[in-house]
Amino acid sequence: MVGDGHPVFVIAEIGINHNGSLDDARKLIEGAAIAGCDAVKFQKRTPELCVPKDQRDIERDTPWGRMKYIDYRYRVEFGKEEYLEIDRCCREHGILWFASCWDEESVDFMEQFDPPCYKGASASLTDTGLLKKTSNTGRPLIISTGMSTMEEVERTIAELDRTRLLVAHTNSTYPCPVEELNLRMINTYKTRYPEIPVGYSGHEVGLATTWAAVALGAVFIERHITLDRAMWGSDQAASVELSGMRRLVSNIRDIEKALGDGVKRVYEGEAAARRKLRRC
């Protein structure tokens, strides 16, 4: 469950930080589960649909040598057999998993695994067709709002079923400078859309600002997870290593306890000091 009255739902975004290695994906799943995360998230693309034709043959350096961009996209993309193993591994470790789908075929592909929800990436916020198809599965949909104007966010929300919608505040710079995080947008969304659960997807370096998002009222948190921030890949530097993820989750739980319920009371631990120090 996500929302007021429930613990903050913590998502470890594996994304493509596995670099096409199923073994690394298993290690990240296990690490996220040990850290106490509630779910891991992957990214699913159909490369021939997602890579523009004018970019397909552009060559780039990769850990596997120099190759065309379209070939690289296929190299890091998991198929059915890999996701069957991911599903098995997540069940073994007692952690949920789902994906952000970057095209409509990927939604159809993911449906066979009965995911608990979907994520719409910030890049897809204005792809109303994709988001509607995803929402029409009947599953909850999280939309990320990075690289978007408020008008674009409002138009997209107006097109979707709010009863199954969640909104994630984010900034799409990887990594994001702290002065551009604008965490008060969490309260802006909560005020503008009181019926929609609002969370935070962070791409910054460090953990303090994510804890601040929890204190500001984010009901779910997403951070990228990695085995090593120095690994090859565009998302690694903005990710949290396994030890950091354990600390992130542990301190989120402490913050939840510390926030309390806002009702003033005298606690049992204060009783002795009250008797000793109060004079009237």
C-alpha positions in Angstrom: 0.0 0.0 0.0 1.2 3.5 -0.8 -0.1 6.7 0.8 -0.7 8.5 4.1 -0.8 6.0 7.0 1.4 3.5 5.3 5.2 3.2 5.4 7.1 5.0 2.6 7.4 2.6 -0.3 11.0 2.4 -1.4 11.8 1.5 -5.0 15.4 0.5 -6.1 15.7 1.4 -9.7 17.9 -1.1 -11.4 17.0 0.3 -14.8 19.8 -0.7 -17.1 22.5 -0.6 -14.5 22.9 -4.4 -15.0 24.6 -3.6 -18.4 23.0 -6.6 -19.9 24.3 -9.0 -17.2 21.7 -11.3 -15.6 24.2 -12.1 -12.9 24.6 -8.4 -12.0 20.8 -8.1 -12.0 20.5 -10.9 -9.5 23.1 -9.2 -7.3 21.2 -5.9 -7.4 17.9 -7.7 -6.6 19.5 -9.4 -3.6 21.1 -6.2 -2.4 17.9 -4.3 -2.7 16.0 -6.9 -0.7 18.7 -7.0 2.0 18.5 -3.2 2.2 14.8 -3.4 2.9 13.5 -2.0 -0.3 9.9 -2.8 -1.2 10.5 -3.2 -5.0 13.0 -3.1 -7.8 12.3 -1.5 -11.1 13.7 -2.3 -14.6 13.4 -0.5 -18.0 11.9 -2.2 -21.0 12.3 -1.1 -24.6 11.7 -2.4 -28.0 14.9 -1.0 -29.6 13.6 -0.7 -33.1 10.7 1.4 -31.9 12.6 3.5 -29.3 15.8 4.3 -31.2 15.3 7.0 -33.9 16.3 5.9 -37.3 18.9 8.7 -37.6 20.7 7.4 -34.5 20.6 3.7 -35.1 23.9 3.5 -37.1 25.8 6.0 -34.9 28.8 4.2 -33.5 29.7 4.5 -29.8 32.3 3.0 -27.5 30.9 0.4 -25.1 32.4 -2.2 -22.7 32.0 -4.7 -25.5 33.9 -2.6 -28.1 32.7 0.0 -30.6 29.3 -0.7 -32.0 26.2 0.9 -33.6 23.8 2.4 -31.1 21.0 0.1 -32.1 23.2 -2.9 -31.4 24.1 -1.5 -28.0 20.5 -1.1 -27.2 19.9 -4.8 -28.0 23.0 -5.7 -26.0 21.6 -4.3 -22.8 18.0 -5.4 -23.3 16.6 -8.4 -21.4 14.1 -10.7 -23.1 11.6 -13.3 -21.8 14.0 -15.8 -20.4 15.9 -13.2 -18.5 12.7 -11.7 -17.0 11.5 -15.2 -16.0 14.7 -15.5 -14.0 14.3 -12.0 -12.6 10.7 -12.9 -11.6 12.0 -16.1 -9.9 14.8 -14.2 -8.1 12.5 -11.5 -6.8 10.0 -14.1 -5.5 12.9 -15.9 -3.8 14.0 -12.7 -2.1 10.5 -11.5 -1.3 10.7 -8.3 -3.2 8.3 -6.9 -5.8 9.4 -5.9 -9.3 8.1 -3.9 -12.2 9.3 -1.8 -15.1 9.0 1.5 -16.9 7.9 0.7 -20.5 9.2 3.0 -23.2 6.8 1.8 -26.0 3.5 0.1 -26.3 4.9 -3.3 -27.3 6.9 -3.3 -24.1 3.6 -2.9 -22.1 2.2 -6.0 -23.9 5.5 -7.9 -23.1 5.4 -7.0 -19.4 1.8 -7.9 -18.9 2.7 -11.6 -19.0 4.5 -11.2 -15.7 1.5 -9.7 -13.8 3.4 -6.6 -12.4 2.0 -4.8 -9.4 2.2 -1.5 -11.2 4.0 0.4 -14.0 6.2 3.5 -14.2 6.1 6.1 -17.0 9.5 7.7 -17.5 9.9 11.5 -17.5 10.8 11.2 -21.2 7.4 9.6 -21.8 5.3 12.2 -19.9 3.9 13.7 -23.1 3.4 10.3 -24.9 -0.3 10.2 -24.1 -0.9 7.1 -26.2 1.7 5.1 -24.3 0.6 6.3 -20.9 -3.1 5.6 -21.7 -2.2 2.1 -22.9 -0.3 1.5 -19.7 -3.1 2.9 -17.5 -5.7 0.8 -19.4 -4.0 -2.4 -18.1 -5.9 -1.6 -14.9 -2.7 -1.4 -12.9 -1.4 1.6 -10.9 0.8 3.9 -12.9 3.5 6.1 -11.6 4.4 9.1 -13.8 7.7 10.9 -13.4 7.6 14.6 -14.1 11.2 15.5 -14.9 12.1 17.7 -17.9 8.5 18.9 -18.0 6.6 22.1 -17.6 3.7 22.4 -15.1 1.3 22.7 -18.1 2.6 19.4 -19.5 2.1 17.7 -16.2 -1.4 19.1 -15.8 -2.4 18.0 -19.4 -1.1 14.5 -18.8 -2.9 14.1 -15.5 -6.1 15.3 -17.0 -5.9 12.5 -19.6 -5.3 9.7 -17.1 -7.4 7.7 -14.5 -6.5 9.4 -11.2 -7.9 6.6 -9.2 -4.8 4.5 -10.1 -2.3 7.3 -10.7 0.8 8.3 -8.6 3.0 11.3 -9.4 6.8 11.4 -8.8 8.6 14.7 -8.6 12.0 14.5 -10.2 14.7 16.3 -12.0 16.1 14.5 -15.1 19.7 15.7 -14.8 22.0 12.8 -14.0 23.4 13.5 -11.5 21.3 16.5 -10.4 22.8 19.5 -8.7 21.1 19.9 -5.3 20.1 23.5 -6.0 17.9 22.2 -8.9 16.1 19.5 -6.9 13.3 21.9 -5.9 11.9 19.5 -3.3 9.1 21.9 -2.4 7.4 20.7 -5.6 6.4 17.7 -3.5 4.1 20.0 -1.5 3.0 21.8 -4.7 1.8 18.5 -6.2 0.2 17.4 -2.9 -1.8 20.6 -2.7 -2.7 20.6 -6.4 -3.7 16.9 -6.4 -4.7 15.9 -2.9 -6.3 12.7 -4.1 -3.1 11.5 -5.9 -0.1 9.9 -3.9 3.0 12.0 -4.5 6.6 10.7 -4.2 10.1 11.5 -5.2 12.5 10.0 -7.7 16.0 11.2 -7.0 19.0 11.4 -9.3 21.3 13.4 -7.0 24.6 12.4 -5.4 24.1 11.6 -1.7 21.2 10.6 0.5 20.4 13.7 2.6 18.1 15.3 0.1 16.1 12.0 -0.3 15.6 11.9 3.4 14.4 15.5 3.2 11.8 14.4 0.5 10.4 11.9 3.0 10.2 14.6 5.7 8.4 16.8 3.2 5.7 14.1 2.7 6.8 11.9 -0.2 4.9 8.6 0.2 7.2 6.7 -2.1 10.9 7.0 -2.9 12.8 5.8 -6.0 16.6 5.9 -6.3 18.8 4.1 -8.8 20.9 1.3 -7.4 24.3 0.1 -8.6 27.0 -2.4 -7.7 29.6 0.4 -8.2 29.1 4.0 -9.1 32.2 3.9 -11.2 30.8 1.2 -13.6 30.2 2.0 -17.2 26.8 3.4 -17.9 24.9 6.8 -18.0 23.0 6.2 -14.8 25.7 4.8 -12.6 27.1 8.1 -11.2 23.6 9.2 -10.1 23.0 5.8 -8.3 23.3 4.5 -4.8 25.6 1.6 -4.0 24.3 -1.4 -1.9 25.7 -0.1 1.4 24.2 3.3 0.8 20.8 1.8 0.0 20.8 0.0 3.3 21.5 3.3 5.1 18.9 5.1 3.0 16.1 2.7 3.9 17.1 2.4 7.5 17.1 6.1 8.0 13.8 6.5 6.1 12.3 4.2 8.7 13.8 6.3 11.5 12.4 9.5 9.9 8.9 7.9 9.8 9.1 7.2 13.5 10.4 10.6 14.3 7.7 12.5 12.4 5.0 11.2 14.8 1.4 12.2 14.5 1.5 15.9 15.3 -0.5 15.6 18.5 1.2 17.2 21.5 1.7 14.9 24.5 4.0 14.4 27.4 5.9 11.2 26.8 6.8 8.7 29.5 10.5 9.5 29.2 9.8 13.1 30.0 7.9 12.3 33.3 11.0 12.2 35.5 12.4 15.5 34.2 8.9 17.1 34.5 8.7 16.1 38.2 12.2 17.3 38.8 12.3 20.6 36.9 8.8 22.0 36.9 8.3 24.5 39.8 4.7 25.6 39.1 
